[in-house]
Structure formats: C-alpha cells, structure tokens
Amino acid sequence: MTSIELDMIQTAGIGALALIVGMVLTRKVDFLQKFCVPSPVSGGIIFSLITLILYGWFDVEVSFDGTLKDVFMLAFFTSVGFQSDLKVLKQGGKLLAIMLTLLAVIIALQNLMPMGITRLMGVDPLIGMAAGSISMTGGHGTAGGFASVLEGMGLHGAGTIGMAAATFGLIAGSMIGGPLAERIVRTKLTHEQMQPQDEEIDPAMAGIESDEASPTGRTKRISTNEQEFQQYAKASYCIILVMGAGTILSWLFAKTGITFPTYFGALILAAIVRNTIGFFRYKEDDGENRSSGKWVKADKLLDMERIISVGNICLSLFLGMAMISLKLWELQNLALPLIVILVSQVLMMALFAYFVAFPLLGRDYDAAVLCAGMCGFGLGATPNAMANMSAVCYKYRYTVKPFLIVPIIGAMFADLINTGIISLFLNLL
C-alpha cells in the first residue's frame, strides 16, 4: 500500500476545489438545486470517490491534514456565537425546550431500534450500540471515545465499525436534510407561513453558496471597494480576536474534567461579547470635527452582516475539507446487519422529523428549517446541520431562531444527553 500524505495547505486547496466543483454542479444539476444539497457535499463526494478508487484499484491511500479544517470550523462557530442575541434567543425558548426533548427521544430510538434489529438477526447487540447514537448523534468523536469501552465489552473492531457508521451517517445526514425540508415547504406550508415575521432579524443571508445568484427579494447593498474591504477586514479581525481569546476559555473548561467541543470557548465568548458590548459607548466621528461626534452604543462596532458572511465562507471550506477526507472504503467492511441498521437509522430519522418533529415544532417555516438541521446533527454533526439549514434558507429566506437553537444544542446538550443515554443502555446489556 502506497501512502500519500497531503499537508494542511494542499488539503485546503483541494477542499476549496471541491467546493468550487460543488457550486458548479449545484448550478448545473437540477436535482441538486431542487433538493437543497449543499455544495461542499456534492463536490466533496466526487473527491471522496476518487480517493476510494485510488485505494481500491491502485493500492494508494491519500491522507489529509486536518489542521486548517479545524481552524475554519472554529471561525464558523465563533461567528455563530456573535449571532447569539439573547433578545432573539428568548423568543426561541419554547422551541429550544421542544428540540431538547426531541433530541433525547431520537437518541433513545437510535439505540433501541438497532438493539431490536440485532436481536432479530441473531448478532451481537454491541454492533447495534456501535451503530446507534454513539456514531449517529455522537459522530466520529464519540465513536472514537467509546471504541475502547465497546472493545472491553467484547466487540472486536469497535473503532472501525463506529467510524464507518459515523462516515455513513455524515453523508446520509447531509443528503436527506435538504430534500426533507424542501418537501415540507412545498406540501405543508402556505404562502403566508413563508413570509418573514416581524420579530425576526435578518442580518444577512446564511446560505453557504454566497457567490451564487441571490434569492428573489434579497436587498443588494452598494458600497465602494474600499468600504467593502474595511467592513470585511473588521469582521475578520473580530472573529480572529475572539477565536484566540476563546482558546483560553476552552482551556479553563477542560480543567473541569468535562469534555467540551474545541469551539465551545470561542462560541461562548463571542456570545458574551455580542450581549455585553451594548453596555459600552464610544464617541462617533462625524468626519469633520471629532469632538462634535455623538456618543453611540458600541454594538455598532460589530458588523453582523459581514461577520456572518465570513463565518459562512469558513463553513464552506470546513465542509469541503471534511468531505474530501472521508474514507469511503471503510463502508466496504460493513456486514449485512450493520448495513440494515444504518439504513434503518436514516429512515427512522426522516420519518421522525417529518411526522413527529415538524408538527411539534409548530408546523411553520422555522419548524421546516429545524427539521433539516435535525437530520444533520442527528445523523452527522452540527456543521452538517448548519449546512442543511443554510441550503434551505438560501433557496427561500433566512430565519434566525434555527441558527441560534441548533448550535446551542450541538455545543451544550447533545454530547451530554447522548453520553448519559449511551451509558444507560450499555449498563442494561
């Protein structure tokens, strides 16, 4: 076996190329447009298939450096933290509580169903656990973390099974979220429900294909090149500054002995900045006489539209690099019971989101977008949920609440609830 290891710059370059290819495909292929498939997914899968062919036919394994991928992920979640306006979050309190309840039910079902399948097929129930919420809601990180536990309980190759299942879930979660929300919008929502609500804040379009044709009705703002540069530069500096300071907060969280995502400190710090900067004031320069400027709230210093735009560029690059790094040949090793379990997981998630989650979340546009996100983080990871929701919002319109609720659930609650329920099921075996 020949190994080719690409460094972080080469990995970023191929990830960007995959993203561009995906954007072209999204423009040209009606299927991808109709079902809101994110560009990094459509382009990244092509490169994943190329690495699969190299591995299977030519005995060449391509490895990618994930350093910059993690940086882009951190930048994106920092921008999400800046969007966490407590005034808007307060409006979404009921939705947040419902989503947490639905998450707990999903995790329980993701473990109950595969255990039932393994019993019917007469195979080790630990295979069901490895392909349950450990790798579905938990993703690659949780799958790796629980591998030694499952190995200790007698499941040989638990790490390989978990990682392969997580890879399958990552792809499936990205593929079904957009189409499911698209169907909900077309069949269950009225024209009035699709209109923006007065209480919503629309700082910027959150679609990840930022260079494509804008949705109908989106206002274009005209500015000089120099003004545009300064605005994007200031937004980038804000994100980088909070990213750096957020690593200290993450280090302090780690000292508690509780595992948090690497982006948690930056996300929390950005939210703190967003909600406290308004208490400070500065004297605005009127352009002629500095001393005659009026005192204004410092929250004007945060250009939220540009911060969100920069964050979404980073999200696109992160997902592009994540998709090209998938080792699809791991799926070749899945035995029939595991394939049955994984297909059942996808069907269960789609049916649950469509028939249970959508009605309980309010039967409106926010509920449709949240269902797309639920498929993303319920089968893959929070960034996939954000990409699913962004793809739907790009086609229709932006809405604030889902983009506040989903990252909070992914960062604060998903791993905690998942770990507790997994531990309960493992103790029952």
N, C-alpha and C positions, 0 to 999 in steps of 0.2 A: 504494500500500500504506500503510495506516494502522498506526502502531506505538503500542502501549500498554505502557508500562514500569511495572511494579509495584515498589515499594521493598521493603526487607527485612521490614518489619512486615506489609505486605499479603501478601507471599509466604508468610510464616509462618502468617498467618491462614488463607489458602486451603489451605495444606498441612495444617493442623490440621483444617479442614473436610473435606478429602479423607479424612483418617484416620478421622474420625467416621463418614463415609458408608461407608467400607470396613468398619468394625466392625459397623454395622447390617446391611450386606449379608452379612457373614460369619455373623451370627446367623440371618438370614432365608433365605439361599440354601443349600440342602443341598449343592450341588455344591462351593461354596467351602469348606464345613466338611469335606466328605469328602476333598478333595484338598489340604487344608492350605495354601490360597492365602493369603499374608499380607494383612492388612487394608490396609496402605498401597498394595499393588499393585492390589487390586480397586477401592479408592476413587480412587486416583491415575489409573488408566487412564480413568475416566469424565471427569475434568477434562482429561486429555490429548486425549481425543476432542472435547471442547468447543472447545479451542484449535485443533484440526485443522479443525473446521467453520468457525470464525471466519476461519481463514487461507484455506481453500479456497473458501468461498462468499461471504464478505464482505470479503475482502482486508484483514483485520485480524490483525496479528501481535502476540501477547502475550509479553512478555519478563519473566522473573522474576529478582529479585535473589538471589544465592546466598550472601550473607554469613552469615546465621543458619544456613543449611543446613550450612555448613562448621563452624560452632561446635557444632551438635548432633552432627555426625559426630565431632568431636574429643572431645566429652564422652563419647560412647559408647565410643570406643576407649580412653579413659582408664579407664573402668570395667572394660573388658576386661583392661587391664593389672593392675588391682587383683586380678583373679581368678587371675593367673598365679602360683599357689603352686608352687614348684619341687618340692615333695614329690609333688604330683599330676602335674606335668609329667614327672617322672622315670618315673612309671608309664606314661606315654604315649610313651616314647622310640621303641619299635618302630613304633607307629602313625605317628609323625611321619616316620620314615625311609621307610616304605612310601608315605605320602602324597606326599612329595617325589619319589620315583621315579615314582609315577603322574602327578604334575603334569608332569614332564619328558616322559613318553610322550604325554600329552594335547596338550601344546604342539607336539610334533613332528607328531602326527597332524593337528592343526589347520592346519598348513602344508602337509603332504604331500597331504592329500586335496583341498583347493581347487586346488592346482597341477595335480593329475591331472585335475580337472574342467575347468579352463580349457584344458588340452591337448586333451581330447576335444571340447570345444565350439569350439576354434579361436580363442580370445580371449587377450588379453594376460595372461600369468601374474602380472603385478603386481596385477591385480584380485584374484586369489586371495590374494596376500600381504596386500593391504589388508583382505580379509575373513577372514584367518587369525587367528593368535594375537595379531597386533597389536591387533585390535579385539575379539576374543573374551576371551582371558585378560587382555589388556592393558587393555581398556576404553577409555573416552573419552580418558583422559590419554595413554596410549601411542599411540592413534590420532592424536592431535594432534601428539605428539612426532615420529612417523615420517612425518607428511604431507610435510614438506619433502624428506625423503630419497627418498620414492617419486616426488614431483614431479620431483626432479632426475634420477631414473632414467627419466623419460618418461611417468609416469602422470598425465595431466591430471585435476584434480578429486579427487586422492587424499584430501584432507582431508574433502570431502563424502562420499565413499564410505566412508572409515573411520568417520566419526562416525555415518553412517546404519547401518552394520553394527553398531557398538557399541550404538546405541539398540535395534536388533533383538535383540541378544544380551542386553541388560539385561532386556528384557521376557521373553524366552524363558527365561533362566536363573531368573527368579523364578517362572515359571509351571510349569516341569517338575520342579523340585527337590522340592517337597512331594508331588505326586502319585506320583513315582517312589519316594520313601521310604515313602509310605503303602502302596504295592503290596508293597514288600519286607517291611514289618512284617506285613501281612495274609497273605502267601503263603509267606514263608520263615522266620519266627521263631516259636518255640514260646512257650508261656506262661512257662516257666522263664527263657527268654532275655530276656523283657520285665521281669523283676524287677530292682530295684536291686541292685548289687553292694556288698559290704561296704566296699571300698576307696574308693568314690565319696563325694564330698562334695556335699551338696545344699543350698547356702546359700539359694537362692531359685529360684523358677520363672523361667526365662528367656524365657518367651513374650512376644511384643510386645503382645498384646491383654490387658494387665494388668487391665483393668476388666471382663473378661468372666467368665462362670462358670468356676470353677477345676476342674481335672481331679479325678476321683474319687480320694480318698485324700490330697489335699494338706492339710496341717495348717494350720488357721487360728489365728493368734496374736492374742490380745485385749490391747489396751492403751488407755490414755486418750488423748484427742485431743492433750493437751499432750505426753505422752511420744512419741506418734507424730510430732508436729511436730518435736520436738527431734532425734529419730533421723534423719528425712529431711533436716532442716537440716544436721546434722553430716555426713551423707553427701554432700550437695551441696557443702558447703564443702571437703571433702576433694578432690572431683573438680575443682572450680574452682581450688584451690590448685595441684594437680599440673598441670593444664592450663596455668596461667600459667608455672610453672617449666619445664614441658616445652618451651615455645617457645624457651627459651634453649638447651636440649639440641638441638632441631631446628636452630637456627642454627649450632651447633657442627658438627653432622653435615653441614650444607650446605657448610661451609668445606672439607670433604674433597674436594669436587668430585664426589661421588657423589650421585645423586638418590635421596632417600627420600620416602615419603609424608609429608604435613604432620602426620599424627597420630603419627608414629613416635617422636618425642622424648617426648611425653606418655605413650604406651603403655609405653615402656621405663622411664621414671622411676616410673610407677605400680607396675610390676613390682618395681623395686628397693625402693621403699617397702614393698610388701607382704612382701618376703622379708627385709628387714633390721630392720623395726620391732620384731620379736620379740626382738631382742637388747637392747632397752632396757626398763626397768621404771619404773613410777611407783607412788606410794602411793595406794591406792584409798580414797576417803572412805566411811566406814561410815554416814554420815548423822547421827552423834551427836558423836563425838569424832574430829576429823581426824587427830590424832596417833596414834590407835589403829588406823588403817587398815593393811591388809597390802599388801606390795609385789607387784604383778602385772605380767605381761608387757604391753608397750604395744600389742601387736597387738589387744588387746581394744578399743582406741580405734576400730578400723576395723569399722564395722557393715556387713559384706559383703552382707547381705540387702538393706539399703536402698541401698547403692552400686549393686548390680546393678539394682535397681528403677529408680533414677534414670537409669542408663545406658540401660535399655530404653525408657524414655519418650523419651529423646533419639533413640534409634534409630528409633522410630516416627515422630517428627517429621521426622527427616532423610529417611527414605524417602518420606514423604508429600510433602515439598517436592521431592525428586528426581523422583518420578513425574509430578507436575503440570508439571514443567519440560521433559518430553520433547517434542521437536519431531517428531511422528509424520509430518508431511508430508515429512520427509527420506526416509522409506521409499518415497514415491511415485516417487522418481527412480531406484530400483534397477532395473537392466536384468535381463532374464531370467537370464543367467549368474550374476549376483550373488544373485538370489533362490534359485536352485538350490544355490549354495554355502552360503548361510545356513541353509536348511532341512536340508541335509546335515550341517552342523555340529551342529545341535540333535539330529538323530537319532543321530549318532555319539556325542555326549556321553551321551545317555540309555542307549544300548546299552553303552557302555564302563563307565558307572557300575554298571549292573545286572548285567552278565555278567562283568566283569573286576574292577572295584574292590571290589564287595561281597565276593566270595569272598576276595580277597587281604587285605582289611582285617579279616577274622576271622569273617564271617557272623553277627555279633551285632547288638545294638541300636545300639552305638556306630558300627558299620560302616554301618548304615542311615542314621543321622543324618549321618555324614560324607559319604555319597553325595548327600544333599540339599544339603549345603554345597558339594560339588564341582561340582554343576550351577550353583550360584550364582556362585562365583568363576571357574569355567571358561568361563562364557558372559557374565558380567556384572561383578560387583565383590564385594569382600569383605563389604560391608554387606548385599548381597543374599544371600550365603551364610549370614550370621548370621541374617537374617530367615527364610530357608528352614528352618534348623535350629530356630529358636525356634518356628516354627509347628508343626513336628512334635513337639517336646518339650512344647509346650503341650497338645497332644492326648493325649500318652501320659505321659511323665515326663522330668524334667530329667536330663542326664548331663554330667559335667564335661569329659571329655577332648576332645570335638569343639570345644568353645568355647575351649579353650586352643590346640589344634593349628591350626585354620583361621586365626585372626588372626595367628599367628606365621608361617605360610606366606604369607599375604597381605602382611604387612608386611615380612618379611625376605627371602623367597626368590622369590616369584612373579615380580616385575619383573626380578630379576637373572637367573634362569633363562630367562625369556622373551626378554629382550634378547639374551642370548648365542645362543639358538637362532634368533631372527629374523635376527641378523647373519650367522649361518652360512648360512641359506637365501638371503639377499639376495646374498651373495658367490658362491653357486653358480649364480645366474641369469645 
